[in-house]
Amino acid sequence: MTTMQLECFLAVAETLNFAKAAGQLNVTQPAVTQQIHSLEEELNVQLFRRTTRMVQMTPEAYAFLDDARHILHLIHFTKRRFREQGSEGRLPFNIGSHAHNDLDLLTDVLRSMAEIYPEMLPVFQVVPFQHLYKLLAEEMVDVVVAFQTKDEKESYGKYKELIKVPLAGVVPVEHPLSEYGCLTAEDLERQRLVFIAPNKCPGGLRAFQHDLIKDRAPADMMFCEDPGAALLLAKSGFGIAMLPKFPGQNDAKLKYIPLSGVEPLSFGAYYKSTSGRPMLREFLRLCREYLSEELEESRSL
């Protein structure tokens, strides 16, 4: 996959016109067509349907759109970073994540890192699962903070567990179930539920959601792309959201009730190697230290 392929794809997606896309990129129309065809062959999908009168994006093209933007942004940023690195004297440290909520855990870690490495420049990449691990494999990110995957088909690098994260049902404090000590699948049978999209959901929670979805009416379910949206819907009274409960994650308007029969999830860091990378070693050490402290504090409350 090349920069030119991605630029041609995005230009055609924006204009829905191969000639206009070629004009934007200052190349010939056959060149754009060739780049789109080669990208389609590489992805093994059709991205555009063309007739004599119009161009239409396929569902596969819509699915690929955000990924293409993320990848192209990362490529351009990386080129600019190395172009400017010598003059600025900054040391980029690339952190990957599946959701912005996960990055909230790193506030104290990054504060300490800034004191130890004043020249450090944190760079965040929040992209879908498969592309994020590809960036790690190609060493375009230094570390990925995420829930441990059980996928045995691919090796994403080394994994270091930082904390165990319990799963909870999240309801407004005035909800009838807010006084429950824990929630079972039976407790949730007649409730409206807010689910995380399966492709964005940690494995243990995904299995629990799958059991709840069976035989449930569509009117009793809502799906969200990220935990932040699920929390908003829960707080607004649209249903019970089922989410990992990170230490220090509190909201006076919400009640986090442990889910019964669901094992805590392993949350940690994926990385290639710490050899010759003192900044990464220090980051992992601080993550373990601060997250463990926060977990102990939350248990004592």
Phi, psi and chi 1 to 4 in degrees:
 res  aa     phi    psi   chi1   chi2   chi3   chi4
   1 MET       -  126.1 -167.0  175.8  -60.1      -
   2 THR  -113.6  164.0   66.8      -      -      -
   3 THR   -59.5  -41.9  -57.6      -      -      -
   4 MET   -63.4  -40.8 -172.5   60.1 -179.1      -
   5 GLN   -58.7  -46.6  -73.2  175.3  -32.6      -
   6 LEU   -66.7  -41.0  -64.7  172.0      -      -
   7 GLU   -64.4  -41.0  -71.5  176.9  -19.0      -
   8 CYS   -65.1  -43.6  -72.6      -      -      -
   9 PHE   -59.4  -47.1  167.2   73.0      -      -
  10 LEU   -67.9  -36.4  -68.1  173.4      -      -
  11 ALA   -66.0  -43.3      -      -      -      -
  12 VAL   -67.9  -39.8  175.4      -      -      -
  13 ALA   -62.5  -34.5      -      -      -      -
  14 GLU   -75.3  -42.6  177.5 -176.1  -13.2      -
  15 THR   -95.3  -22.0   63.0      -      -      -
  16 LEU    51.1   39.8  -67.6 -180.0      -      -
  17 ASN  -156.3  117.1 -173.1  -61.6      -      -
  18 PHE   -65.9  -36.7  -82.4   67.4      -      -
  19 ALA   -66.9  -44.7      -      -      -      -
  20 LYS   -65.0  -38.4  -70.5 -178.8 -179.9  179.3
  21 ALA   -61.8  -42.7      -      -      -      -
  22 ALA   -61.9  -40.1      -      -      -      -
  23 GLY   -63.9  -41.0      -      -      -      -
  24 GLN   -61.1  -39.4  -77.5 -172.4    4.8      -
  25 LEU   -90.4   -5.0  -61.3  172.1      -      -
  26 ASN    60.1   43.4 -162.7   29.1      -      -
  27 VAL  -132.9  174.6  -62.5      -      -      -
  28 THR   -80.6  157.3   65.8      -      -      -
  29 GLN   -63.4  -41.6 -177.6  173.6  -23.9      -
  30 PRO   -59.0  -32.2  -26.5   35.8      -      -
  31 ALA   -66.2  -40.9      -      -      -      -
  32 VAL   -63.8  -45.6  172.5      -      -      -
  33 THR   -58.1  -43.6  -59.0      -      -      -
  34 GLN   -63.6  -41.8 -179.4 -178.0    1.6      -
  35 GLN   -65.2  -40.2  -67.4  -64.7  -35.3      -
  36 ILE   -65.3  -43.5  -65.0  -62.2      -      -
  37 HIS   -61.9  -42.9  -76.7  168.0      -      -
  38 SER   -66.4  -35.5   62.7      -      -      -
  39 LEU   -67.7  -41.4 -179.2   58.8      -      -
  40 GLU   -62.2  -38.5  -71.0  176.5  -32.9      -
  41 GLU   -66.1  -40.0  -70.5  178.0   -0.3      -
  42 GLU   -67.0  -40.1 -176.2  173.6  -13.3      -
  43 LEU   -84.3  -14.6  -63.4  175.1      -      -
  44 ASN    61.5   39.9 -164.8   30.6      -      -
  45 VAL  -142.5  162.1  -63.1      -      -      -
  46 GLN   -95.1  129.5 -177.9 -178.7    1.0      -
  47 LEU   -98.8  -31.8  -63.2  171.4      -      -
  48 PHE  -135.1  144.9  -61.7  100.1      -      -
  49 ARG  -107.9  127.4  -65.0 -169.4 -176.7   96.1
  50 ARG  -117.2  135.3  -59.6  175.7   66.4 -179.5
  51 THR  -124.5 -178.3   69.0      -      -      -
  52 THR   -69.2  -17.2   55.7      -      -      -
  53 ARG  -112.7  -22.1  -67.0 -175.1  -58.4  171.3
  54 MET  -155.1  163.9   62.6 -172.7  -56.7      -
  55 VAL  -122.6  132.0  174.7      -      -      -
  56 GLN  -123.8  141.8  -69.8 -178.9  -46.3      -
  57 MET   -80.8  141.1  -65.8  174.8   63.5      -
  58 THR   -84.9  164.9   64.6      -      -      -
  59 PRO   -55.9  -34.2  -26.9   35.6      -      -
  60 GLU   -65.3  -35.7  -69.2   79.2    6.5      -
  61 ALA   -66.1  -42.7      -      -      -      -
  62 TYR   -62.3  -39.1  -78.0  109.8      -      -
  63 ALA   -65.9  -31.6      -      -      -      -
  64 PHE   -87.3  -12.7 -178.7   58.6      -      -
  65 LEU   -59.3  -52.9 -168.3   58.6      -      -
  66 ASP   -65.2  -38.2  -76.6  -17.6      -      -
  67 ASP   -61.2  -43.3  -65.1  -16.2      -      -
  68 ALA   -62.1  -41.7      -      -      -      -
  69 ARG   -63.6  -43.7  -72.7  173.3  177.9  151.5
  70 HIS   -62.3  -47.0  -80.3  -58.2      -      -
  71 ILE   -63.7  -44.2  -64.4  168.7      -      -
  72 LEU   -66.6  -39.3 -168.5   59.9      -      -
  73 HIS   -60.8  -43.3  170.0   76.5      -      -
  74 LEU   -64.2  -41.3 -179.6   58.9      -      -
  75 ILE   -62.1  -47.4  -68.6  172.3      -      -
  76 HIS   -64.4  -40.4  -73.1  163.4      -      -
  77 PHE   -63.7  -42.7  176.7   84.5      -      -
  78 THR   -62.6  -43.1  -58.1      -      -      -
  79 LYS   -61.9  -44.6  -70.0 -180.0  178.1  178.5
  80 ARG   -66.4  -37.2 -174.6  172.2   66.9 -108.6
  81 ARG   -60.1  -46.3  177.9 -174.4   71.5 -174.4
  82 PHE   -74.0  -25.1  -75.4  107.6      -      -
  83 ARG   -70.2  -35.6 -144.3  169.0   31.3 -120.9
  84 GLU  -100.4   -9.5  -60.4  172.1   -6.9      -
  85 GLN   -59.9  -41.3 -176.3  173.3  -22.7      -
  86 GLY   -64.0  -37.7      -      -      -      -
  87 SER   -79.0  -32.8   58.5      -      -      -
  88 GLU   -88.9  -24.7  -66.1 -173.3    1.4      -
  89 GLY    70.5   23.1      -      -      -      -
  90 ARG   -94.2  152.3  -55.1  -59.8  -62.3  -86.9
  91 LEU  -115.2   99.1  -66.5  177.7      -      -
  92 PRO   -62.7  138.2  -20.5   33.0      -      -
  93 PHE  -128.1  109.1 -174.7   71.7      -      -
  94 ASN   -91.6  121.7  -66.6  -85.1      -      -
  95 ILE  -116.5  123.0  -56.6  170.4      -      -
  96 GLY  -101.2  149.8      -      -      -      -
  97 SER  -156.5  158.7  174.7      -      -      -
  98 HIS   -87.3  -24.5  -57.2  -47.7      -      -
  99 ALA  -147.1  147.1      -      -      -      -
 100 HIS   -63.2  -30.8  -70.1   89.1      -      -
 101 ASN   -58.8  -37.0  -71.1   41.1      -      -
 102 ASP   -62.4  -32.9  -62.2   -7.5      -      -
 103 LEU   -71.7  -20.2  -63.8  174.3      -      -
 104 ASP   -60.8  -23.4  -68.1  -19.4      -      -
 105 LEU   -69.7  -16.0  -62.6  170.6      -      -
 106 LEU   -95.3    6.0  -56.4  179.7      -      -
 107 THR   -56.2  -54.4  -57.8      -      -      -
 108 ASP   -68.4  -34.9  -69.0  -25.3      -      -
 109 VAL   -61.4  -48.0  173.1      -      -      -
 110 LEU   -69.5  -32.5  -67.1  175.9      -      -
 111 ARG   -61.8  -43.8 -175.0 -179.4  -67.7  114.2
 112 SER   -69.7  -38.6  -66.8      -      -      -
 113 MET   -60.5  -38.1  -72.3  -70.4  -70.0      -
 114 ALA   -64.6  -32.0      -      -      -      -
 115 GLU   -73.2  -37.6  -65.3  175.0   -2.4      -
 116 ILE   -78.4  -40.0  -59.6  169.6      -      -
 117 TYR  -123.4   81.0  -65.0   99.9      -      -
 118 PRO   -58.7  -24.4  -20.2   31.9      -      -
 119 GLU   -85.3   -2.0   70.1  -81.0   18.4      -
 120 MET   -69.9  138.1 -175.5 -174.6   79.0      -
 121 LEU  -121.1  100.8  174.8   64.0      -      -
 122 PRO   -67.4  134.7  -16.7   30.7      -      -
 123 VAL  -127.9  127.1  179.5      -      -      -
 124 PHE  -108.9  135.5  -56.2  105.2      -      -
 125 GLN  -123.1  107.1  -62.0  -66.6  -26.0      -
 126 VAL  -107.4   98.9 -178.3      -      -      -
 127 VAL  -136.8  166.6  -61.2      -      -      -
 128 PRO   -60.2  160.6  -24.6   34.5      -      -
 129 PHE   -48.1  -62.6  -77.1   71.3      -      -
 130 GLN   -63.3  -37.4   59.7 -169.5   71.3      -
 131 HIS   -73.2  -32.7  -62.9  -66.1      -      -
 132 LEU   -63.8  -43.8 -174.3   56.4      -      -
 133 TYR   -72.2  -27.0  -68.4  122.0      -      -
 134 LYS   -66.6  -39.2 -176.1  179.2  -67.4 -174.1
 135 LEU   -63.3  -37.3  -66.0  178.9      -      -
 136 LEU   -67.0  -44.1  178.5   64.4      -      -
 137 ALA   -60.9  -34.5      -      -      -      -
 138 GLU   -91.2    7.3  -64.2  174.5   -2.3      -
 139 GLU    58.1   37.2  -60.3 -170.2   50.9      -
 140 MET   -94.1   -8.9  -61.9 -177.5   73.9      -
 141 VAL  -127.8  151.2  -66.3      -      -      -
 142 ASP   -82.4  -34.9  -64.3  -73.0      -      -
 143 VAL  -155.1  149.1   62.8      -      -      -
 144 VAL  -119.9  124.0  171.0      -      -      -
 145 VAL   -98.7  122.6  -71.0      -      -      -
 146 ALA  -166.8  168.3      -      -      -      -
 147 PHE   -73.5  147.7  -70.5   99.3      -      -
 148 GLN   -67.0  134.3 -175.1  178.3   23.4      -
 149 THR   -93.1  148.8  177.6      -      -      -
 150 LYS  -100.2    9.1  -60.9  -59.6 -176.5 -178.4
 151 ASP   -70.9  115.1 -170.2  -12.6      -      -
 152 GLU   -89.8   -4.7  -57.4  -65.8  -20.4      -
 153 LYS   -77.4  -24.8  -63.0  179.3 -179.5  178.6
 154 GLU  -129.1  149.6  -62.7 -175.9   65.8      -
 155 SER  -106.1  118.3  175.0      -      -      -
 156 TYR   -93.9    0.4  -58.3  129.5      -      -
 157 GLY   115.8 -166.4      -      -      -      -
 158 LYS   -77.5  151.1  -61.4  178.9 -179.8  178.1
 159 TYR  -126.9  132.0  175.5   76.6      -      -
 160 LYS  -121.9  115.2 -179.1 -178.7 -179.1   65.9
 161 GLU   -70.2  135.9 -177.3  175.6  -78.0      -
 162 LEU  -104.8  -46.1  -59.7  174.0      -      -
 163 ILE  -152.2  162.0   53.0  172.0      -      -
 164 LYS   -97.4  130.0  -70.5  -76.8 -168.5 -178.1
 165 VAL  -113.7  118.8 -176.9      -      -      -
 166 PRO   -73.9  159.9   27.0  -33.3      -      -
 167 LEU  -103.6  143.4  -68.1  167.0      -      -
 168 ALA  -140.2  152.9      -      -      -      -
 169 GLY   -90.2  132.3      -      -      -      -
 170 VAL  -110.8  123.7 -173.0      -      -      -
 171 VAL  -135.1  158.8  -60.4      -      -      -
 172 PRO   -63.9  152.3  -17.5   29.6      -      -
 173 VAL   -61.7  -23.8  -68.7      -      -      -
 174 GLU   -88.5    1.3   64.8  -86.8   12.5      -
 175 HIS   -67.1  144.4 -165.5  -79.9      -      -
 176 PRO   -57.4  -27.7  -25.4   34.0      -      -
 177 LEU   -90.4    2.0  -61.8 -176.3      -      -
 178 SER   -64.9  -21.4   63.4      -      -      -
 179 GLU   -90.5   -2.4  -61.4  -57.3  -41.8      -
 180 TYR   -68.6  143.4  -80.9   45.6      -      -
 181 GLY   -76.5  -28.9      -      -      -      -
 182 CYS  -155.9  165.0   67.2      -      -      -
 183 LEU  -119.9  133.0  -67.1  175.6      -      -
 184 THR  -104.7  170.1   65.4      -      -      -
 185 ALA   -60.2  -34.7      -      -      -      -
 186 GLU   -66.6  -37.4  -71.4   73.8   19.1      -
 187 ASP   -61.9  -27.9  -64.5  -34.1      -      -
 188 LEU   -95.4   -2.1  -60.1  172.5      -      -
 189 GLU   -58.1  -40.9  -80.6 -176.7   -3.4      -
 190 ARG  -106.5   18.5  -62.6 -175.0  179.3 -179.2
 191 GLN  -102.6  150.1  -58.8  -67.4  -31.9      -
 192 ARG   -75.5  134.3  -72.3 -170.8  -59.3  174.3
 193 LEU  -122.2  147.4  -58.2  179.1      -      -
 194 VAL  -111.0  117.9  179.2      -      -      -
 195 PHE  -105.8  150.1  -63.2  105.9      -      -
 196 ILE   -84.4  137.6  -58.7  -63.6      -      -
 197 ALA   -51.6  132.9      -      -      -      -
 198 PRO   -52.7  -35.4  -27.7   35.9      -      -
 199 ASN   -76.1   -5.6   62.2  -34.8      -      -
 200 LYS  -115.0   10.5  -55.7  -71.1 -177.6   66.9
 201 CYS  -109.6  132.6 -167.8      -      -      -
 202 PRO   -57.9  149.2  -20.6   31.1      -      -
 203 GLY   -54.2  -49.3      -      -      -      -
 204 GLY   -62.2  -40.5      -      -      -      -
 205 LEU   -71.0  -35.4  179.2   56.2      -      -
 206 ARG   -61.2  -41.3 -175.3  165.0   60.8 -114.4
 207 ALA   -65.8  -40.5      -      -      -      -
 208 PHE   -65.2  -43.6 -172.5   75.9      -      -
 209 GLN   -61.3  -40.8  -74.0 -170.1  169.3      -
 210 HIS   -58.6  -42.1  176.3   74.7      -      -
 211 ASP   -66.5  -32.7  -69.5  -22.3      -      -
 212 LEU   -77.7  -27.0  -68.6  172.6      -      -
 213 ILE   -71.5  -32.9  -69.8  172.5      -      -
 214 LYS   -55.8  130.2  -67.3 -175.6  -62.5 -175.3
 215 ASP    64.4   14.9  -58.7  -37.3      -      -
 216 ARG   -95.2  137.3 -175.6  172.4  -68.4  -90.3
 217 ALA   -67.4  140.7      -      -      -      -
 218 PRO   -55.3  -32.0  -26.1   34.9      -      -
 219 ALA   -66.8  -17.4      -      -      -      -
 220 ASP   -97.9   11.5  -67.8  -26.4      -      -
 221 MET  -132.4  143.3  -62.3 -175.5  -70.4      -
 222 MET  -135.1  145.5  -62.4 -173.8   70.2      -
 223 PHE  -119.6  138.7  -72.9   88.0      -      -
 224 CYS  -123.9  154.0  -63.5      -      -      -
 225 GLU   -85.2  -18.0  -71.4  -66.1  -49.8      -
 226 ASP  -151.9  160.0   62.2   80.1      -      -
 227 PRO   -62.1  -33.3  -24.0   34.7      -      -
 228 GLY   -60.1  -42.6      -      -      -      -
 229 ALA   -66.6  -38.2      -      -      -      -
 230 ALA   -63.8  -41.4      -      -      -      -
 231 LEU   -63.1  -41.4  -77.8  175.3      -      -
 232 LEU   -61.2  -43.4  175.5   60.2      -      -
 233 LEU   -66.3  -39.1  -69.7  173.5      -      -
 234 ALA   -64.2  -44.9      -      -      -      -
 235 LYS   -64.2  -30.9 -172.7 -176.8  -65.9 -173.0
 236 SER   -84.8   -2.0  -56.4      -      -      -
 237 GLY    87.0   17.2      -      -      -      -
 238 PHE   -81.8  -14.5  -78.3   89.5      -      -
 239 GLY   160.9  177.7      -      -      -      -
 240 ILE   -88.8  124.8  -59.7  174.8      -      -
 241 ALA   -95.3  139.3      -      -      -      -
 242 MET  -110.3  115.8  -73.6  153.7  -65.2      -
 243 LEU  -144.4  157.4  -63.1  168.0      -      -
 244 PRO   -64.9  141.4  -19.0   31.4      -      -
 245 LYS  -105.4   98.5  173.2   62.2  168.4   71.0
 246 PHE   -77.2  151.2  -74.0  107.6      -      -
 247 PRO   -61.7  141.9   20.3  -31.7      -      -
 248 GLY    79.4    0.9      -      -      -      -
 249 GLN   -89.7   96.5 -171.7  178.1   30.5      -
 250 ASN  -133.1  147.7  -65.4  -59.5      -      -
 251 ASP  -148.1  124.1 -172.4  -43.5      -      -
 252 ALA   -61.5  -19.9      -      -      -      -
 253 LYS   -94.6   -1.5  -64.5 -177.7  178.6 -179.1
 254 LEU  -124.9  152.0  -68.8  172.4      -      -
 255 LYS  -121.5  126.2 -177.9   69.8  177.8  -65.4
 256 TYR   -97.9  114.3  -71.4   80.8      -      -
 257 ILE  -110.4  123.5  -49.9  171.6      -      -
 258 PRO   -56.6  141.1  -23.3   33.5      -      -
 259 LEU   -88.7  128.3  -66.1  177.4      -      -
 260 SER   -79.9  140.1  177.1      -      -      -
 261 GLY    80.2   13.0      -      -      -      -
 262 VAL  -120.8  123.3 -172.3      -      -      -
 263 GLU   -70.4  145.1  -68.3  -64.6  -37.8      -
 264 PRO   -58.7  152.0  -22.0   33.0      -      -
 265 LEU   -94.2  146.1  -56.3  178.5      -      -
 266 SER   -85.9  120.5  174.9      -      -      -
 267 PHE  -113.6  131.4 -175.8   83.9      -      -
 268 GLY  -162.2 -152.9      -      -      -      -
 269 ALA  -128.0  133.1      -      -      -      -
 270 TYR  -100.5  137.7  -75.1   95.3      -      -
 271 TYR  -156.8  162.0   56.6   94.3      -      -
 272 LYS   -81.2  -53.0  -65.1  -67.3  -72.3 -176.2
 273 SER  -165.9  148.6  172.5      -      -      -
 274 THR   -99.4   -0.2   58.7      -      -      -
 275 SER   -62.2  122.3  178.4      -      -      -
 276 GLY    70.7   17.4      -      -      -      -
 277 ARG  -130.2   75.7  -53.3  176.7   74.1  177.2
 278 PRO   -61.8  -31.5   21.3  -33.2      -      -
 279 MET   -65.4  -41.1 -170.6 -178.9  -65.2      -
 280 LEU   -66.6  -41.9  175.9   57.7      -      -
 281 ARG   -60.2  -43.3  -74.8 -161.2  -59.9  -88.3
 282 GLU   -67.2  -38.0 -173.5   63.7   18.8      -
 283 PHE   -60.8  -46.5  174.9   82.4      -      -
 284 LEU   -64.2  -39.8  -65.3  172.6      -      -
 285 ARG   -63.5  -45.6 -175.0 -170.5   70.4   79.3
 286 LEU   -67.3  -37.4  -70.3  170.3      -      -
 287 CYS   -58.8  -48.4  -78.6      -      -      -
 288 ARG   -61.7  -42.9 -179.6   72.9  177.4 -178.2
 289 GLU   -66.7  -52.5  176.0 -177.2  -33.0      -
 290 TYR   -70.1  -41.4  -80.1  113.7      -      -
 291 LEU   -67.7  -35.5  -66.9 -178.8      -      -
 292 SER   -65.0  -41.0  -64.0      -      -      -
 293 GLU   -63.8  -43.8  -71.0  177.5   -2.2      -
 294 GLU   -63.7  -37.7  -71.1 -175.2   12.4      -
 295 LEU   -64.6  -42.2 -175.0   61.5      -      -
 296 GLU   -65.0  -40.0  -71.0  -58.7  -41.7      -
 297 GLU   -64.7  -41.4  -71.5  176.9    6.1      -
 298 SER   -66.9  -33.0   65.8      -      -      -
 299 ARG   -69.4  -29.8  -73.7  172.0  176.0  169.3
 300 SER   -81.9  -10.6   63.3      -      -      -
 301 LEU   -76.3      -  -66.0  177.6      -      -
